[in-house]
Amino acid sequence: MATDFSAEADESSRLVVQRLKQLYMECLRPVEVESHFSHFSDASFTASELEARPQVLLVGQYSTGKTSLIKWVTGIESCFLDIRPQPSTDKFMAVVHGDQEKVINGDAAT
């Protein structure tokens, strides 16, 4: 039963992305061309950028709830998501979906 839901969600996501690409190409892209938007921005969106998984960046002072938000949204309890009253993370961390939990050095993500 869960597989059916997952397949339906995947198909729904695919259809939404397909429609968003169509709207961009038919409605927004012509406006960008007509207004010479490329003069102000590097480039228009490519199909691969529109199809890519979304990325979210959380930035802020220490002890403002960034890690707590990640734990709440993902539902993950991990020793890598350390919450303390004093600053506890002094580096970047990427949280991505995967089969197993592991740490990848920050310079390996480039």
C-alpha positions in Angstrom: 0.0 0.0 0.0 2.8 2.4 0.9 4.4 1.7 -2.5 1.2 2.8 -4.3 1.2 6.0 -2.4 4.9 6.6 -3.2 4.3 5.9 -6.8 1.3 8.3 -6.9 3.4 11.0 -5.1 6.2 10.5 -7.6 3.8 10.8 -10.5 2.1 13.9 -9.0 5.5 15.5 -8.4 6.6 14.8 -12.0 3.4 16.3 -13.3 3.7 19.4 -11.2 7.3 19.9 -12.3 6.3 19.4 -15.9 3.6 22.0 -15.7 5.9 24.5 -13.9 8.5 24.1 -16.8 5.7 24.6 -19.3 4.5 27.8 -17.5 8.0 29.1 -17.3 8.8 28.5 -21.0 5.5 29.8 -22.3 4.8 32.7 -19.9 7.9 33.9 -18.0 10.7 33.2 -20.5 9.2 35.4 -23.2 9.0 38.3 -20.7 12.6 37.7 -19.7 13.7 37.9 -23.4 11.5 40.9 -24.2 12.8 42.9 -21.1 16.4 41.9 -21.6 16.5 40.2 -18.2 19.8 38.5 -19.1 21.4 42.0 -18.8 20.6 41.8 -15.0 20.9 38.1 -14.4 23.3 35.4 -15.5 21.0 33.2 -17.4 17.5 31.8 -17.6 16.6 28.5 -15.9 17.5 25.3 -17.7 15.4 22.2 -17.7 17.8 20.4 -15.4 17.5 23.3 -12.8 13.7 23.1 -12.9 13.8 19.3 -12.5 16.4 19.3 -9.7 15.5 18.5 -6.1 15.0 21.7 -4.1 17.7 22.9 -1.8 17.2 25.0 1.4 19.9 27.0 3.1 19.4 27.9 6.8 21.7 30.7 8.1 21.6 32.6 11.4 23.0 33.3 14.7 23.7 30.4 17.1 20.9 29.1 19.3 18.1 30.5 17.1 16.5 27.1 16.2 18.0 26.1 12.9 18.9 22.5 14.0 15.6 22.2 15.9 13.8 23.1 12.7 15.7 20.5 10.7 15.0 17.8 13.3 11.3 18.8 13.3 10.9 18.8 9.5 12.8 15.6 8.9 11.7 13.7 12.0 15.3 12.5 12.5 17.0 11.9 15.8 20.7 11.9 15.1 23.9 12.4 17.1 25.0 14.7 14.2 22.2 17.1 15.0 23.5 18.4 18.3 21.3 20.9 20.2 22.8 22.8 23.1 22.4 26.3 24.6 25.9 27.3 23.6 27.2 27.3 20.0 27.6 23.7 19.0 28.1 23.8 15.3 30.8 25.9 13.7 30.7 24.4 10.2 28.3 23.8 7.4 26.2 20.7 7.3 24.2 19.2 4.5 21.2 17.0 5.2 20.2 14.8 2.3 18.1 11.8 1.8 19.8 8.4 1.8 19.6 4.8 3.0 22.1 5.3 5.8 23.4 8.0 8.0 26.9 9.2 7.4 29.1 12.2 7.5 30.8 13.6 4.4 33.6 16.1 4.8 32.5 19.6 3.9 35.1 20.0 1.0 33.7 16.8 -0.6 30.4 18.4 -1.3 31.7 20.9 -3.9 
